[in-house]
Amino acid sequence: MPELLQHPAIQGGLAPFAAALVVAAILVRTKFAGLAILAAYVCVVALTVGFGFSPLTVSRKILALGLAAPAVGIVADMVSRDGRRLSIAIAVAAGIAALWVFVPVLQQKDAGSAWLMAIGLALFVAAMVALMAALRDDGLRAGAAGLGVGVAVGVAALLSASTGYLLNGIALAAALGALLVVQFAAGRNVAVGFTGALPIGLLAALFAAATHVLAALPWYALPLLLLIPFAALIPLGSRLAFRARAVVLCVVCLAAAAPAILAAWHATRG
């Protein structure tokens, strides 16, 4: 059994999927089904690196933010009156948090490079969080976007020689896959709210940013990842059946993941 739990397919795929599926099925009739993402993330962390926070490295800062994000999302869902302003505030806060995460790396660079990288990372993280927050009221669109982003981040990390973020990205995709399965089975749209949208956007962006900063993911792959939540916003005909809409959105978002994956593959060839 311990040997089985050490298999990457279990750690990054099957176990997070099962954890997210259970949580999503239990909370499907509430506004907190987005906690399935937290369940999957906790699962992959428990099976891989564990929950140590000292010393506070880049990876451990991402872990801390990943665990805190659902709590912030719950509070936002409970107090939200002006969702647009709240989305902007959360996105700005996420961009600032990204600077905190990567301060150790930025300090090792010259002033010009450090400022350029800092601005780029903050804008990327803020944009990803804002785009995912825009999908918070449509569980199918948020699920499809998260699935595409998770696959893109995981495969790009694999191509960039980052096993840790490969597992994290695939676990995120598995969590959204579980959430989509629950919605597909129930035949109803389950809004993820800020509770789900914030962890999806923040974790995906930080995983990708860390793969760029610490591994070999090229910088131009980061803005290409933003195409995925944009793709989830495409208008679909009102006559399209619910389950058909789910399939179409997943196909579109997975297709939108291709440019970022190809960018990572091209960089490895270089």
C-alpha positions, 0 to 999 in steps of 0.5 A: 500500500505505501508503495502504491501511494508513492506512484505519481499517478496516484499522488497527482491524479487518482487520490486528488480526484477521489478527494475532490469528488467526495467533497463536491458530491457532499456540497453540491447543493450548497454554495461551497462546492468549490472546497473540492479544490482545497480537498484535492490540494491538501491530498496531493500535498499530504502525499508528496511534500507534507505540510512543513512551513520552515524555512519559508521557501517559495514552494512553502509560501505557495502552500500557505497561500493555497490553504488560505485562499478558500477561507478568503473565498468563503468570507468573500462569498458571505459578504459579497455585495458588489462582486465586481469591485471585490473581484478587482480587490482580490485580484490586486491582493493576489498580485501583491501576494505573488511578490511576497512569494518570489521576493527571495528570487527577485533579491538575487537579480539586478534592479532592472531585471528584478523590477521587470520580473516583479511587475510581470509576475504580479500582473500575470497572477492578478489577471488569472485570478480576475479571469477565474473570478469572472467565471465564479457564477457558472460552475461549468465554465469555471470547471472547464477553465480550471481543467484546461489550466491545470492540464496546461500547467502540469504538462508545461511543468513536465516539459520544464523539468519540474516534477513537483509542479507537474503533480500540483497542476494535474491535481488541480485538473483532477479536482476540476474534473471531479467537480465537472463530473458531479455537475454532469451527473446532477444535470445542474450548474453549481456555482463555485463562487469565490470559494472555488474561483480564488484557489483555482486562479491563484494556485494555477498562476503561482504554479506556473510562475514558480515553474518559470522562475525556478525551472525552465518554463519560458516567460511567454508561456504565462500570458498564453495560459490566460487564453484558457479562462478567456476561452471559457467565456465564449458564448454558447447557444441557449438551445444547447443541452446542459451536458452538451455544453459541458462537453463543448466547454471542456474541449474548447478549454483543453484546446486553448491549453495547447499554446502554452504547452507548445511554448514549453515544448519549444523552449525545451527544443531550444 
